């Protein structure tokens, strides 16, 4: 992947979580200058070549605006936005899900994703186009029991993505969704899930998930409005 994204600038929200670090590493390896936005910067040193790490709470529009402004000021522009930030509430049956759980899930997930998309749009448009990669989940597409608020938030992100792909396509801004099967939260995987996967394993954050982000940011220039399952062919995900 070396050189595919030379000269490009990428923002990754939730960029210092386990999958986020892998995505950042893949983007850096492809030549991009990467800004990782996260609530906690303790993992910033895990990404060699990271252009910058910024504390940012995506539930706060002002914080999002300040982060984007800092990236543009210091790195010049934005070519790719990767939205991974998501507050995950504890698993519980739907009958026990609270309004608070739903609001937390939506404020960090779809609302945070929309904020960042809106703030980055003018910069992507000014460059003649760019890529937005949003993260959803098989928890939503497959209706994973115990994960109602999270599943609902992730499906809302898919809806936003489809609308943006059509509204912003004329600006040459491609907006797609990835649903990964990777090692972000092993405790959320049903027992035996990795072994039951047709490929017999969980995805690697850098080599599997990050590689697909690089593809969508660069060579995949005619892919738009799609949900791509980077899951090794896990059964039941639609």
N, C-alpha and C positions, 0 to 999 in steps of 0.2 A: 504493500500500500504506500510505500515511500514516495513522496513527491506528488501524490494525487491532489493534495489540497495546498500546495505551496502558495504562499501569499494570502491565504484566506484567514479570516478571524471567526472563531466559533465561541458561542456562549453556551454553557451547559449548566442548567439549574439542577440542584440536587447532585452536583458534580463530584462530591467527595464521599458519597455513599459507596458501597461495594461495586455495584454495577456502574455508577457514575465514574469512579476512578478508572475502570476498564475502558469506558467510552472516551474519557479524556486522553488516556494513553494512546488509544487507537487514532484519535484525531491528531495528536501531537506527532505520532509516528508517520502520519500521512502528510505532515508538513504544515498543519494549521497552527496558528497562535490561539491558544485556548484560555478562556476565562472561566473558572469554575465558581459558581455561586452556591453557597450552602449556609446553613445555620451554624455549622461547626467546621472550623478550618483545620482541625487537628490532623486530618489525613492529607493535607495539601502537599506534604513532602513525599507522598507516595507516587506523585506524577512528575517524573523528570521532564524538564522543558516546559512546564506549565507557565503560561505568560503571567497570570495573576490569579489570586484567590480572593473572593470578595464575600464578606458576610452579607447575606440578603435573606430576608423573610418574604417569600413571594405572596404572603397574605396582605402585605403592605404595599400599596401602589407607589407610595413615595420612595420606599426602599428599592423597589424594582426600577423606578425611573432613575434614581441616583446610580444604581449599578450599571445600567445601560449607558448612561452618560459617562461614567468613568471608563468603561470599555472603549467607547468611541473616542474619548479624549486621549487615552493612552495608546490605543492600538489602531485608531483611525476609522474603523467602521465595523459592521457586522455582516458576515456572509451566510452564517449558519446559526440557527437557534435550536438547541436540544432541550426540551422540557421534560425533566425527570422528577422534579420536586413533588412530593406527596406525603402528607401527614397520614400515617396509618393508625387507625384506632384499633383497640383490642378486638379480637374475634368474638362474636356473640351471635346467638340466634336473632332473627329479625324481630321477634316479639320483645327482645330486650334492647334493641337498638334505640338510642335516644336522639332527640332533635340535635343535641350537642354533637353527637357522633357524626351525624349527617352534615352539619354545618362545617365542622372541622375538615371533613373529607373533601367537601366542595370548595372551601376557601383556599386550601392549599393545592388541590388538584386542578379542576377545570377553571376556577376563577384565577388562580395563579398562572395557569397556562395562557389564558386569554390576556391577562395583563401583559405578560412578556411578549406575546405575539403582537399586540397592538403597539407596544413601545419599540419593537424591533422593525416593524413593517416599513416605516419611512426610510430606514437605513438600507434594508434589503432592496426596496424599490429603487432607491438612488443608485444602487450598484447594477441596475439592470436585471435584478432578480436574485434569488437565493433559495435556501432550503430551510424548512422547519420540520423537525422530527419530534413528534409528541409520543409519550409513552403511555400505553394503556395496559390491559392485562386480560389473560384468560379467565381471571376471576369474574370479570364482567361478561365476556363473550360466552362463557360456559356456565355462568350462574353458580359460582363456588359457594356452597353452604357455609354459613357463619360469617361471610364477608360482605353483607348487604351494602352498607354505606360506601365501602371501598369500591365494590363492584359498580355501584351506581355512579360514583365519581369518575371511574375509568371509562365507562360507557359515554358519559357526558363529554369527555375529552375526544372520543371518537366522533361524536356529533359535531363539535366545534371544528374538528379537522376537516370533515367533509364540506362544511360550509365555507371555510377559509380556502380550501383548494379550488373551489369554484369562483369565489369572489376575487381571490388574489391571483388566480391563474393568469389573467391578462397582464399582470405585473411581472410575470415569469417567476413567481414565488411558488415553489412546490411544497405542499404540506402533506405529510404522511404520518402514519402511526406504526409504532412497533409494539408487539406484544411478546415479551421475552419469556423464556424459561431458563432462568439463571440463578446464581447464588447470592441474591440480595438478602433474602430472609429465609434460611433453611427451615425455620420453625413453621413457616406458612405452607410448606409442601406436605401433601398427604403422605403418610408412610408408604414407602415403596414407589413413590412417584418417579424418582430418577431411574430406578431399575425397570419400570414399566414403559419408559420412553422408548420408542422404536430405535433410537440411537444409543440407548442404555446409559445415558449420563445427563447431567445438568449442564447448561450452556456456560461457556467461559465468557466473563464480562468483556474482556478485550478482544479476543480472537473470534468470538462468535457474534456477540451483540455489538461491540464497537465496530467491527468490520462492516456490519450492515449499515450503521450510521454513516460511516465513511462513504459507502456506496451511494447512499441517498444524498449526501452532501456534495458528491462529485459526479462519478460516472452515471448515476441513475437519474439523468436529467429529464427523462420523459416519464418518470413515475410520479403520479400525483393523485392525492385523495384516496390512497390505499391503506388498508390495514395489513401489515406484513407480520406473520407469525414466525418469529425466530425461536422455535421451540423444539426442534428435532423431530417434528411430526407427532407431537403429543396428541393422543386421541381425545376426541370430544370438543376440541377448541374450534370455534367456527368464526 
